[in-house]
Amino acid sequence: MESRICLFASILIFLLACTGFAAFAQTPSSAAAQQDSSASKESPPAGFDEDDEVPAFTGNKMTPEESWQILSWEEKNPAAVLKYEVIIETQNDHEELRRMESKRSENSIHVFPLLPPGKYRYKVVTYDLVGSPAAESDWTNITIYAAHQPEISSIKTTLNNSSTIYLEEVNDGKFAVKGRNLFPPKEGKGDLEYTEYALVPKKSKGRTYKPKILSQDSGNRKMEIQFNIDSLDPGVYHFRATDASGLYTPDNGDNEVVVRYTKPMDINLSLGYSCPMIMYDDTFKKYMGSNIWPLSGNAKLVFIPIKLSWGYLGVGLLGTYTRMNFEGDYFDIDGNLMTASGLLVYQKPIKVASRDDPSKKRLLGTVEAHAGVGAAYFYKYQYHYENGFDLDPLYSVDACAVLGASFQYYLTTHVFVEAQADFITAFISDMSYGMVVPSINIGYQF
């Protein structure tokens, strides 16, 4: 009876040994193992002994860096396998670096200690149930890249410090980028540490644009890039940085770039000095001794929502302030004249060839015409006599109309100086005066 059992066991072992040749399908060389360049200096997890199993199979939680260096294969007949042995060598001089074993139930193995960036090759040896090498795979080449998670905290145009570009404006396409792990792009086939950059559309459809790298700091935190403005299509994009290992920046508001053909609305704000001159009605001349009042200022706010080929249309607000005073022999008079008017505005932009690129147009200035109605406010006009007696102050609000024109010369893309002249007339029951108000202003276009 015992001899029959021994014979049956011998036959079973022989059959299993004959069928114990495994077929392999290793990960291709393009699926290269990846790691952070500092990972090779990490020590094994606590409690790990070099004679023990690789920590990936001890149940310990792996770090992201450790999980990247995992080799796997396919086994068609796992029941006939006792274990696998993985041998890793350098790709060029075939120096053996690692010889690791895994259990038969596992068709993957975690490389530990981690390999530094470089080019390697590996093969898998299959052991049958009696512990003998039964088959081995061909050598498979792998590349391990340095892995650095790139981060982008901001991207702004260098001209107006904005992440939005309007193609109607003069723009050199230069952006200042801030973040972390912004390494130079790939220069050669052998580079293992680099970062590639692209402007990718927010939606899946659309073109992707590669920037020109103008400068980078030594700490890989700041860079200046440039896009060809003429080639950009309007849309919403994300500036994406992808490192050699495939890690890339997530799409969010920090790296969003918006390209518009025209701004939906121009908003111009200007402030300046003015000097009203009374043109008719002698009331001011008779009682206050002058028709010219240099202690004056004005402010104007213009909204331009309609842009047509023959000009821009919009609305605005115009306000003026004049301080008036007169010193006589027996009395003084002082008061304040203020006007506030709503405007209808027409603007015609003037564009000329760019200094840097004659094929492009830049905004030289804008010719503006405006007209409107509003109110003139006489505030606290009062007689002051030598004996300290004061008459009751005069307060009066009356309708007025304004007609004016201006020229805005742009010093930069958004800052301009403005020469302006307005004619303002007020409608008062016992007087009707008109004044010309020349002014010089400084303004900003939002």
VENHU-V858322 format. One line per field, one symbol per residue. phi: phi as a letter, one per 40 degrees, with the letter a starting at -180 (. if undefined). burial: b if it has 9 or more other ideal C-beta (glycine too) atoms within 8 Angstrom, else e. A space follows every 50 residues. Layout:
phi: ???
burial: ???
This chain:
phi: .cccccccccccccccccccccbbaccccccccbacccccccccddgcbc cccddcbbgccccdcccccbbbabbcbcccbcabbbbbbcccbfccbbbb bbcccbbaaccaccccdibbaaabbbbcccgbcbaacccbcbbbccbbcc bbcaabcccbfbcbbbccccacgcbbbbibfcccccbacccbbabbbacb ccccchcbbcccccaacccfbbabbabcdccccdibbbcbbbccchcacc caccbcbbbbcbccacbbbbbacbacbccagccccccbgabbbccaaaaa bbbbcbbbccibbababbbbbbcbaabbcbabbaabbbbabcbbbbbbcb bbccccadcbbbccabcbbaaababbbcbfcacbcccgcbcccbbabbca bbbaaabbbccbdbcbbbbbbbbbbbbbcbaabbbcbcabbbaabc
burial: eeeeeeeeeeeebeebbeebbbbbebeeeeebbbbebebbeeeeeeebee eeebbbbbeeebeebbbbbbbebebebbebbebbbbbbbbbeeeeeebeb ebeeebbbbbbbebbebbbbbbbbbbbbbeeeebbebeebbbbbbbbbeb ebebbbbbbeeebebbbebbbbbbbbbbbebbbebeeeeebbbbbbbbbb bbeeebeebebebeebeeebebbbbbbebeebeebbbbbbbbbbbebbbe eeeebbbbbbeeeeebbbbbbbbbbbbbbebeebbeebeeeebeebbbbb bbbbeeeeeeebbbebbbbbbbbbbbeeeebbbbbbbbbbbebebbbbeb eeebeeeeebebbebbbbebbbebbbbbbebbeebeeeebeebbeeebbb bbebbbbbbbeebbbbbbebbbbbbbebeeebbbbbbbbbbbbbbe
